[in-house]
């Protein structure tokens, strides 16, 4: 399904409200290159390995924890279910 959204000052808003069957869904957006102001920096290889280890279903949620705590919690959730 293709939907329209508007980006304004760091927020993306969907113009037509929809209700999704689940929360925590990864969405992919296509943005024309001419609209991007800065180049995307390469991700640190260690971070890339961590993201690969956690899998596509992992979603970062801001919590005030340190990066190490977040990693340990994510690994525990993934492997200790």
N, C-alpha and C positions, 0 to 999 in steps of 0.2 A: 504494500500500500504506500502510496506517495502522499505526503501531506505538506502543507505550507507552514513555515515558521518564520518569525522575525527576530533578528538579533539586534539588541539595543543595549549599549553600555554593559556588556558582559553577561547579559541574560538572553536566553532563547525562549521565546513564547510561541506556542502553537496557536495559529490563528483560528482554527476550527476545533473546539474541544472534542476530544475522543476519550473513551474509557478503555484502558488496556486490561487484559485478563490477569496480568501479574504485575507486581511491583518489581523494581530492580531489574530493568531490561536494558541491555546494551543496544544503543541505536547508532547507526552510521549515517553521517551527513556528507553530502558532496558540496564543497565550496569552490567556486571558480578561483583559479590561481591568481587572477588579477585583483581579487578582493582581499587577498591575504597581505597584511602589512609587513610582517616579519617572517623570516625563514624559520622553519621548525628545526630546533637543535636536535642533534642525535642524542638518543637516550643512552645513558651510561650502560655499558655492557652488563654490569652486575645487576642493575635494576631490570634490564631486559630479561636476564636469566630468572630473576625473582618473579616477574610477571608471568613468564612461561611456566615456572614451577607451580604457581598458584592456579593457573588455568583461566579460561575465558569467563567462567562463572563468578570469579572474584570481582568484587566492586568495592572500591575505597569509599569509606564513609568517614568524614571528619569527626574526630572524637576527643581531641586534645591529648591523645597518647603520643609517645615518642614513636619514631619510625620502627625501632626495634620491637617495641611492645605490639605495634600493629602487625608486624611480620609474625611474631610469635603467636598472636591471637589467630591470625589467618591460617597459619600452619596447623595449629591445634584444631580449629574448626574443620579444616579440610581432611586431616588425617586421623582425628580422634572421634569421629562420629560413631 
